[in-house]
Amino acid sequence: MYDIIIIGAGPAGLTAALYARRAEKKVLVIEKETFGGQITHSPKVENYPGFTVMSGNEFADKLIEQVMYQGAEIELDTVTGIKGEAGDFTVECERGSFCGKTVIIATGAKHRQLGLDRENDFTGEGVSYCAVCDGAFYKGKDVAVIGGGNSALQEAILLAKTSKSVTVVQNLPFLTGEIKLREEIEKLPNVKVILSSIVLQILGDNKFEGIKIQNTETKEETELSLDSIFVAIGQQPDNESFKDVVKLNEYGYIVSDESCIPEGSIKGIFTAGDCRTKKIRQVATAISDGATAALEACSFIG
């Protein structure tokens, strides 16, 4: 019987494990894919306090090493559901099950991808999903933002401050972002909007060189020479397995405030990081959530 079972080994989950172990709780972390989460895709991290620059992999490795040094147990498996009640939860996985007094769901969220050939190969080397994280690397360069919603327009506005040019490529015949963002985009001299167009192909063999797009109405194809693209077509949380024990919003995120206690959930279940409803999704806020969720769980156990 574990005191706390943490689902997800991203910055939120690993921070929760660190805090829980320092409170001398018996902790299990279950991860199905990559230890470290999305941060491992960032070639450079320059906005984390206390470090001038490091790679996402370096950051994740240090955090995992710290958590294991503190004595947390780690299991590689896919969680399929949670059953039971506070003090006696069963976390079911594909290869077995584990019992815990409390559970912290920290499964994160993934950026939606375009689904193009070599998209993963160029991630961090021309394909990015976060202007806040990677925009500074393309100062004075030509970039594009794929998407036309609020997130895409916010990314474009941010990139326009430092990039030579920004091209917004939207698959619909109109931008779907808020009117204030659309008005701000129109005022920026180095931002161009291309509507009714989809990305067909990433250009370049060993180096990212741009993209080929197609107009959905005329079927005309155009090649854009670029230094990078920023994909902003939404995120996908991975919370379907927990819909019976926590409340999910229309987009699949766990409904929770800054207390990291899910709204309308079974007592003893907590959440942390990008998988929950929140305004800002950055490594710093994920770590904050991890600490909060762990302390709430420790207090609940007593």
N, C-alpha and C positions, 0 to 999 in steps of 0.2 A: 504493500500500500504506500503510494507516494503522497506526500503532502500536496504537491503542486505538479500537475502535468501541463507542459507548455507545448502547444501545437504550432510549429513554425520556428525556424532557426534563422530568421532575419535579425536586424538590429533590435527590433522590439522584443522578440522572443528571447534572444540571448541576453539582453539587458535584464529582462524579467528573471531569467535563470540566475544571473549574477547577484541580483538583490535578494532573491529568495534563498540562495545558498549562504549568503552572508548573514541571513537571519536564521541559519541553521535548519532550514527546511529540506526535506528529502525531495529532490527535483529530477524530473525526467523531461527531456526535450525531444520531440518527435519531428523529424523533417523528412519530406518526401523527395526533394530534389537537390537544391544548392544551399549549402551552409553559407549564410551571409546575405541571402536574398538579392534584391535588385542592385544593391550597391556594388556587387561584384562585377557588374557590367560597365562600371565607370572607370576609365583608364586613369583618371586623376580626380582626387577629391581635395578641394581647396577651401571648402566652406565649413569644415568641421573644426570647432574650437580646439586650440592647442596644437594643431598640426598644420604646418605650412603647406605641405603637399604630400599625398600618398595615393596609392592606387586603391580601388575598391576592394580588390583581393587582399591587399596588405591589411586594410582595416578589418575585413572579415576574419582573416587568419588570427590577428591579435585578439579579437573579441572571443573567438572560439577557444583559443588557447587559455585565455583568462577564465572563461566559464568552466572549462575542464579542470583547470588548476584548482578552482574552488570546489570541485567535487560533483558537479552536475553529471547525470548520466545522459547519453545521447543515443537515440535510436533512429535508424534510417528506415522509414516505412510510410505508407500512405494511410491517413486516418479516414475512415469511412463513416464514422458516426460517434455520438456520445449518448450513453444511456445512464439511468440512475438518478441520484439526488445528492445534495450536498453531503459530504462525508463519505460517500460511497458511489463515486462515478466510475463507469467503465468506458474507457476510450477504445473503441474498436478500430483495428487496422487490418490491412490486407493479409498480413502474416501472423496476426495474433491480437491480443488485447491487453490493456494495462489498467490498473485500478488506482484511483487518486481521490483525495479528499476535495480538491478544487481543480479547476481547469482554466487555463488562460489560452484563448484563441488568438493567435498572432500570425495568421496565414498570409498577410500582406495582400498586395494586388499587383497584377502584371499590366504593363502597358499593352494595349492592343497593337498588334503588328499588322503590317500591310500584307504579309503572306507572300512576299516576293522571294525569288531565288537569291541566295547569298545575303539576304537581309541580316541573318545572324552573323555571317562572316564579317560584315562591315560594321557591326554594332560597336560603337566606341572608336571607329575609324572612318567616320563619314556618315554613319546612321546613328542618330541620338533620339532619346525620348524625353529629354529634360533640358530646357534652355537655361534654367537656373544652375544646373549642374555643369553643363558643357558649353554654354554660349560664349564664355570668355575665351575659349580656345579658337574661336573663329572671328576674332576681332579683325576688321578690315577685309573680311572674306565675303563671298557670295553664298548665301544659304537659302533654303526653302523650308517652309512650314507646311506640313500636310495635314489638312483639316480646316474647318471653318467655324467651329463652336467657340465658346468662351475661352477654353484652355488654349486652343490654337491661336486665337487673336491675342491673348495675353502673352504667349510665347513670341509672337511676331513683334509686338510692341517692345518687348524686352530686348530682343535680338537687334531691332532697328537702332538701338542706342549705340551699338558697337560694331555691327556688321556693315560692310559696304552696301550690300543690297539684300533684301528679303523678299522672296516670292511666296505668296500664300496660294496653295493649290487645294481647291475645294471640289468635291465630287458633285455637289448640288449646284443649281443655277443661282444660288444666293448664299450669303453667309448666315449662319444660324446663331451667331453670338449676339450678345446684348447690343442695343442700338448705340450706347455710349462707346463701346469698344469699336464698333463699326465706324463710327464718326471719327474716332481717334486714328484708326487705320488709314482712313481717307486723307488725313492731314499729313501723314508721314511721306516725305518726298522719296525716300529710298525703299518704299514698300509697294509691290505690285501684286494684284490679286488676279488669279486665273480661275474662272468658275467652270462648272460642268466638265471637270477633267479628273481622270484617275491616273494613278501611277502604274505603268505597265512593266517597267524594268529598271534595274539599277545598272548604270553604265560604269565601265572600268573592269579591268582584269585583276590586277594585283593591287590597284589603288582606286578608291572611290573617285569618280569623275563627274557624276551627275545622274540624272534620271531621264527616262523616256515617258512622256505622258500622252494620254489620248483624250480628245474631246468626246464626251459621251453622246453628243448630238450629231456632230459632223463626221465622227470617227477619224478626224485628222490627228496624226501623231507628230509630236514635237520633242526634240531633245533639248534638255536644259543643262548647261555646263555649270556645275556647282561644286563647292567645297564640302558641303554637308547638307543633310536634310534632318529636320526635327519632326518626328511623327507625333501628332497630337490628336488622335482619333478616339481617345477615351482609355479607360482602364477597366480591367476585369478582376474583381475580387473572387476568391475561391472559397466561398462560404456555403455552397449548396448542401454539403454534408451536415451542416449544423442548423438547418432551417427549422427543425423540430424543437430545438432547445433555446434558440435566440431569435429575436425579431430582425428580419432583413428589410431594408427599404426597397424601393422599386428597381434600384440598380444592383441589388445584391449585397450591399454593405451592411454590416451589423450596426444597428441603431444604438449609439452610445454617446455620452457626453465626455467631458474631460476627466470624470471619475473612473472611466474605463469599466464601468459596470453596465452591461447591456440592458437596454430598456425592455422590460417585460420578459426577461430570461429567468431560467431556473436559478435559484440562489446558489452561489458557489462557483458560478461561471463568470469569467472576466474576459476582456478583450483588449488588444493593444496594437497600435500601428496602423498601417494603411488599409487593413481589412475593415476598419470601422468608419462611421461617418465622421468626417472632419474636413476642415477648410484647407489646411496646409499638410501636404504629404512630402516630408523631407526626412533624411536620416536623423536629424536632430529632434524632430517631433516624435519619430518612432521610438527613439531611445527614452524620451520623456514619458511616453505611454508605457513602455516596458517597466520603468521604475514605479510608476503609479499603480499599474495592475498588480505587480508583485507585492507591493506594500498593502494594497487592498486585500489581496488573497491571504497574506500573512496575518493581517488584522482579523479577517474572517475566521481563520483557523484558531487564532488565539494562542 
